[in-house]
Structures are given as structure tokens and as C-alpha cells.
Amino acid sequence: MNIPDDLRFLASHEWHRLDDQLVTIGISQYAADELTDITYVDLPKVGAVLEAGSPFGEIESVKATAELSSGVTGAVREVNERLADEPELVNNDPYGDGWMIRVEVKGPADFDKLMGPAEYAKHIGG
């Protein structure tokens, strides 16, 4: 299972990548594989304010619908508009083109509280 070492995770399988004051969020390869063929991703609008631990959208597949949660508090600065027409990007490249949102944070405090790659690997039984 591919778990990049620069990411942090929620138990609900959302990954977070910190780059200065922006945190990019998506779902893990494990979650994408479990959901199978993703058909729709509902994401917030740019400017929406998220609270750590709160939902920000939904993801639907042929198998299930799941809530998406943020592990950080901040304002949405960018949304991956490609997912509206190409939700399969989440299946094909969850850590790259399948990212979902970018959130501007005040600092790394929330990010630092998330699970690291080794802890996440244990969480999924890897």
C-alpha cells in the first residue's frame, strides 16, 4: 500500500499535506480502493471556513457514500474543479491529481496532531 511519508491522516482516511500555510486534503489510496469506482465528489466553495474534525463534503461511489472531514481549521482557498467531471481521478491518483481542497491554516498545530504514515499504516492493518 502506497502511503507517502509527507502526509498526515485522519482515522476516516483523509490525507493532509502541509505546504507553508496551505494544507491539501484528499483521501488515501486505501479509502479509494475500498470505495471502488468513485462517481461523484461534493466539495465546499472557495472561502468556506472549515473546523478541524468537521465534515466538508461527500464522496460517492458505486458501493457507498461517505462523508469527507478536515483535520485542520482554516479557509478553503482552492477546490479541485476537475473532480466535477473526472471523479475517477480520486481512484487513479489519490495523492496527486485526485486531491480535493486546499485550506489556508494559521499554523501547523492541527496538522501536527494528525496520524503520521506509520500510525496510519497500523490503523489500516498494514
C-alpha positions as semicolon CSV with decimal commas, in nm:
position;residue;x (nm);y (nm);z (nm)
1;M;0,000;0,000;0,000
2;N;0,135;0,337;-0,102
3;I;0,148;0,579;0,195
4;P;0,361;0,886;0,116
5;D;0,579;0,989;0,409
6;D;0,498;1,362;0,381
7;L;0,130;1,312;0,466
8;R;-0,076;1,306;0,785
9;F;-0,409;1,126;0,817
10;L;-0,744;1,118;0,991
11;A;-0,884;0,782;1,107
12;S;-1,156;0,839;0,844
13;H;-0,883;0,815;0,572
14;E;-0,844;1,179;0,462
15;W;-0,480;1,269;0,394
16;H;-0,331;1,613;0,458
17;R;-0,016;1,763;0,306
18;L;0,124;2,084;0,460
19;D;0,299;2,331;0,229
20;D;0,373;2,654;0,416
21;Q;0,028;2,786;0,514
22;L;-0,172;2,563;0,275
23;V;-0,293;2,214;0,357
24;T;-0,403;1,999;0,064
25;I;-0,663;1,734;0,152
26;G;-0,772;1,418;-0,029
27;I;-0,850;1,056;0,055
28;S;-0,599;0,775;0,089
29;Q;-0,533;0,502;-0,166
30;Y;-0,677;0,259;0,089
31;A;-1,007;0,453;0,105
32;A;-1,023;0,494;-0,274
33;D;-0,971;0,119;-0,318
34;E;-1,237;0,040;-0,057
35;L;-1,491;0,270;-0,222
36;T;-1,414;0,126;-0,567
37;D;-1,541;0,334;-0,862
38;I;-1,594;0,693;-0,742
39;T;-1,881;0,861;-0,924
40;Y;-1,924;1,199;-0,750
41;V;-1,741;1,431;-0,511
42;D;-1,927;1,714;-0,335
43;L;-1,682;1,983;-0,222
44;P;-1,720;2,320;-0,045
45;K;-1,690;2,654;-0,220
46;V;-1,375;2,864;-0,207
47;G;-1,395;3,084;0,103
48;A;-1,579;2,830;0,318
49;V;-1,436;2,809;0,671
50;L;-1,367;2,458;0,800
51;E;-1,323;2,339;1,157
52;A;-1,086;2,056;1,241
53;G;-1,284;1,734;1,278
54;S;-1,586;1,866;1,090
55;P;-1,726;1,745;0,758
56;F;-1,661;1,945;0,443
57;G;-1,826;1,732;0,175
58;E;-1,921;1,389;0,048
59;I;-1,781;1,128;-0,183
60;E;-1,999;0,877;-0,367
61;S;-1,907;0,554;-0,537
62;V;-2,092;0,260;-0,689
63;K;-2,050;0,096;-0,347
64;A;-2,115;0,367;-0,085
65;T;-2,145;0,733;0,010
66;A;-1,903;0,870;0,269
67;E;-1,858;1,199;0,447
68;L;-1,531;1,390;0,399
69;S;-1,372;1,554;0,705
70;S;-1,099;1,807;0,757
71;G;-0,827;1,758;1,015
72;V;-0,742;2,129;1,012
73;T;-0,919;2,459;1,079
74;G;-0,899;2,722;0,808
75;A;-1,049;2,873;0,494
76;V;-1,082;2,687;0,164
77;R;-0,854;2,861;-0,087
78;E;-0,880;2,617;-0,377
79;V;-1,111;2,335;-0,490
80;N;-1,014;2,069;-0,743
81;E;-1,271;2,159;-1,010
82;R;-1,157;1,867;-1,228
83;L;-1,332;1,625;-0,993
84;A;-1,673;1,754;-1,105
85;D;-1,618;1,596;-1,449
86;E;-1,349;1,342;-1,359
87;P;-1,425;1,192;-1,015
88;E;-1,225;0,884;-1,117
89;L;-0,908;1,090;-1,061
90;V;-0,951;1,004;-0,693
91;N;-0,925;0,633;-0,778
92;N;-0,646;0,674;-1,033
93;D;-0,421;0,923;-0,850
94;P;-0,546;0,991;-0,494
95;Y;-0,222;1,161;-0,380
96;G;-0,177;1,365;-0,698
97;D;-0,447;1,477;-0,945
98;G;-0,718;1,336;-0,715
99;W;-0,663;1,596;-0,438
100;M;-0,983;1,768;-0,324
101;I;-0,929;2,100;-0,147
102;R;-0,657;2,334;-0,025
103;V;-0,710;2,506;0,309
104;E;-0,521;2,808;0,440
105;V;-0,426;2,749;0,804
106;K;-0,281;2,980;1,068
107;G;-0,010;2,733;1,168
108;P;0,081;2,364;1,182
109;A;-0,082;2,287;1,520
110;D;-0,381;2,093;1,379
111;F;-0,162;1,922;1,118
112;D;0,085;1,805;1,383
113;K;-0,197;1,628;1,573
114;L;-0,287;1,404;1,277
115;M;-0,165;1,045;1,235
116;G;0,172;1,003;1,069
117;P;0,228;0,745;0,791
118;A;0,342;0,465;1,023
119;E;0,049;0,515;1,258
120;Y;-0,192;0,525;0,962
121;A;-0,041;0,204;0,821
122;K;-0,115;0,034;1,155
123;H;-0,465;0,183;1,153
124;I;-0,546;0,016;0,820
125;G;-0,379;-0,308;0,918
126;G;-0,065;-0,260;0,709
